[in-house]
Amino acid sequence: MEKNGSSKTASALRWGILRRALIPSTTTTTTTIDSQEEEASISRKPNNNNNNNNVGFGLIPFRLVSSDRSKQQELFTNEAEEEEKEKEKEKACCVCYTLPDHNSTKLFLYQRVDNCANLNDFRICNTYDIDNTGIVCSWPSEEVLAYYCLSQLDLFRSKRVIELGSGYGLAGLLIAAVTKALEVVISDGNPQVVDYIQRNVKANLTVFGGTKVKSMMLHWNHDELSDMSNSFDIIVASDCTFFKEFHKGLVQTIKCLLRKEGTSEAIFVGPKRGNSLDEFLMEVKQSGLQFTVDEIYNSEVWRRHQNFSNNDASWPNYEKDHCYPLLVRITL
């Protein structure tokens, strides 16, 4: 559909983005430039400013270390599906995060760099009944969760912690590096993502001290949870409530994993995204769990939110409902 014969609707533009992702163009014409400008007009993604390493809220400085495969150690060790994994290694880069106010502690994260969807991603999603958002990029809410954890170090000391739907695992790795947690499990339901998590755990072993850290493939509604029931003092997660079909399984996972004795809680960070967060919280309430929701939970995160809301050019189309993460704390 077109409006006034020229300007396309947002939905039409988003379908165009999907089409170009699946069928990348080999030409560089004015049409390509025009399509990029159209995408910028409706995308909620922040800009990547290489001058100040500002992606999303820009709370934790980072820099690209290497995208040269020859400089990387082996990313995958499983001999199965070698051809697909060889392709995946070609897409990997290493990013170095420097944690603010922590003696310049550095975390190295391997992640995918790719400007085109991989059809194998969709095959894996269908096979495991998951979504592929964890492998697309590092999302702003994950950075906000990690930054929030930096301000709550004592909360994690000597505790068993699990991150759900972790993507590349920035928050979980940070907790393991600086909070003196007893154990940190970094989990995701996508086997591709878990391969990256395992690589990232190995890349940062020297900063974990006495904290036990491991990666895990974990689905929110599978029987495998029975072996981990009543195991964790703290659950953390970011941007995990968008897909409503996973709400019930996610809530049951929280109830199963949280330790019943003593003080335990789940800390979720994510935007409202229409009514998806509200529906998740309704599921939480119906399950018998308690929760609180905070809008202003960190002064620096709030300050940056206000700047973006005032049309900061570094994040085009910033909109609170879709972009600003709320803090949800859930208890038994």
N, C-alpha and C positions, 0 to 999 in steps of 0.2 A: 504494500500500500504506500501511496505517496500523498503528501499533504501539499496543497497549492502547486501540484505538478512538479515539485523539486525536492522538498525536504522529506526524507523517509522517516517513518515512525521508529521509536526506540526498539520495538520488537523486531522490525524488519532489519534494523542495523545489527542486532544481536544474532539473528539468523545468518547474516552475512559474515560475521566474525566466525561463527561455527563452520560455515562452508569453507572459508579461507584456511581455517585450521586443519580441516580434513583434506582439502584439495589445494595445497599451497600453489600460488601463482609463480610462474617462472619469468614473468615480465615485470619491468619496473617502469611504469607509465604514470601519467598524471592521475589516472584512475586509482592507482595504488596509493598515492599521496592523499587523494581525496578520501579514500576509504579509511586511512589512518586518522585523518581529522574527524571523520564521522565517528569512528570508534572512540576517540578521546572524548567526544561530546556526550557519550552515554555510558562509558566505562566507569566503574567505581574503584578501579585499581589506582593506587598512588603512583606517582612518577618515581623513576629510579634516577636519582641525582648522584652521579658518580663523584661529584666534587665534595659532597658532605656525607656520602654514604647514607642518604636519607631514603629509606623505603618504609612505607607505612608511617608509624609515629616517630621513627627515627630516634628511638630511645637507647639503643645499644649500637655503638659504632661497629662497622665491619668493613672488610675489604676483600676483594677477590685475590686469592693466593695463586691458583693455577687452574686453567682449563685444559692443560696439555696432558693428555693421557700418559705420555711417556714418563711424566714426573710423579705419577700416582702409584701407590702400592695396589695390590690386587683388591678390587672392590667386592668381588664375589668368589666364593670357594666351592659352591655346589656345582658339580659337573653337569647336572641336568640342564637342559635348555641352554646350552652354551652359546648357541648362535644369538638368541635373544639377549643374553646377558653381555655378550660382546658388544652388541649394539648399545646396551644401556651404559656400559663403561665409556663409550664414545661421548655420551651426553653429560658425563659427570664433571663437576668442577668442585673446587675446595674454597670455602669462604671462611675467613678468620674473624670471629667476634671478639672484641675487647670489652670485658665487663667493667662498667664504671665503678670507681671507688673500691676496687678490690685488687689492689696492687697490680693493676693491668693484667689480671688473669685472662688468658686467651682460650677460646674454644674453637675447634676446627670442625666444620660441618661440610661433608660431601653432599651435594644435592644435584638434581638434574638441571641442566640448562638446555632447553629445547623450545623452539617457537612454533612447534607443530604437534598436534595430537598424534598419539601412537595408537593405531587400531588394536594392538595387543593389550593396551591399557583397558579398553572396553571389554575385551574377552575375559580378562582377569576379574574385572568388576562383576561380570555376569556369573563367573564361576564361583566366586566367593560371596556374592550378594553384598557388595560393598560399593562405595563411591570412590572416585579417583582423585579427590581434592588434595589428599595428603602428598601426592607426588607432583602436583602442578607447580607449587611454589611454596615459599615460607610466607604464611599469612600474617597480617598485622596483629591479629588477636594473640598469636603465639608469642610474638615479641612483647606485647603488653603483659601477658601472663608471666613471662620470664622476668620482666622488669619489676612487676609487683612482687614476685618471690624474692628479689634482691632486697626488698624493704621488710621482709618477714623472715629473716634468717633463723631466729630462735624457734619459729613455728615448726621447722623441719628437723631440728637438731635431735639426733638419736631416734628418728622415726623411720618407719617403713613407708615408702612413697611409691605410687604408681601413676604414670601419666597415660591417659587414654587418648586414642586417636591423635597420636603425637606428631604425625608427619615426620619431619627430619629430626625432631627431638630437642629443639633449643631449650625449652623450659626444663625438661627432665635432666639434660646434661648440665645446665646451670645449677640446678638444685644439688646434683651430685658433686659439683666442683666446689661450691662455696658454703653450703649450709651444714656440713658435718652430719648429714642424714645417715642412718644405719644402712639402708638399702634403697636403691632407686630402680624401678622397673619401667622401661620406656616401651610402650606397646602401640601397635596399630593392627588393623585387620587386613591390610594390603601386603602381600608377601614382597612386592617390589619395594615398598617403603621400609619394611623390616630389614631388608638387605642393606639399605642405606643407614638405618639406625645402628645396625651391628657394626658397620664400617666406622660410623661416627663415635661409637663407644670405644672401639679400638684406637681411634685417632687421638683420644683424650685421656687415656688411662693414667698418664702421669699427673693429672690434676685432681684425681678423685680421692687421694689420700686413703683413709680406711673405709670409705664408702663402697659397698658392693653395688655394682651396676651391671644390668643386663638388658638385652632387648628381648621382645616377645611378640609373637603373632597372637593377637587376642581379638575374638569376635564377642560382641556384647550380648548375644543371645544363644550361645552354644553351651553344650554340657561341660566343656573343658573348664568352666569357671568353678566347678565343684571342688577341684583340687586346690583352689586359691581362696576359698571362702574364709571370712573372718581374719584376713591376713594383713590389711594395710591400715595405718593410722591416718594417712592423707591420700586422697585422690586429687589429681589436677588434670584439667582439660581445657582446651580452647577451641571455640567455634565448632562445637560438636553437636549443637542442637538444631541445626538448619533443616536437616532431613527428618520430617515428621515420622516417617515409617520406622525410624530407628529409636524413637523416644522410649517406647516401652522396654525394649531390650537394654537401653542405656541405664534407665532407672533401676531395673532389676540387677544390673551389673554393679551399680553403686551399693545397693542393699547387700549384695552378696560379698563384695570385697571389703567393705569397711569393717574394722575391728569392732566387735560388740562390747568389749570391755574398755573402760577408760574413755578418753576423749578422742573422737575421730571425726573427720569431716571431708567433704568433697568441695574443691574450689574450682568453679567454672568461670571462664571469661568468654564473653561473646556478645555480639550485637543482638538487638531484638529481632531484626529481619522479619518485618510484618508481625504475624501472630505466632511464629514458630517458637520463640522463647516462652511466650505465655502458655502455649499448649504443652510444652515440656514441663513447665512448672506446675501445671494442672496435673500432669501425670505423676510428678513428684509428690504432690499433696495427696492424691488418691492412693498412693502406695504407703502412706503413713509416715513419710519422711518430713522433716522440717527444713525450711529454707529462709534465707534473707537475701534481698537484692539491694546492692549499693550502686549508685550512679557516680558519686564523687568519692573514690577510694584511694586515689593517689593524686597529689597536687600537680605533679609534672604531667601526668597523662591528661588530666583535666585541662591544664593550660594549653597543651597542644591541640586538644579537641576544640577548644574555643578558637584557636588560631585558624584551624582548618574550616570551622564553621563560618568564619569571616572571609571566606573565599581566598584562602591561601592557595597560590597557583601551583604549589608542589603536590596538591591532591585535588585534581579536577573532580567536580561532582561529588565532593564529600557530603555525605548526608547522615545525620546522627543515627537514624533507625537502622541503616545498613552498615555503617562503618564504626560507630563508637561502641566498644565492648563494655557491657555491664559486668559487675562482679556478683556472682551467685555463690553463696556458701550453704551447703546442704549437710544436715546432720541426721542421725538416727532418731 
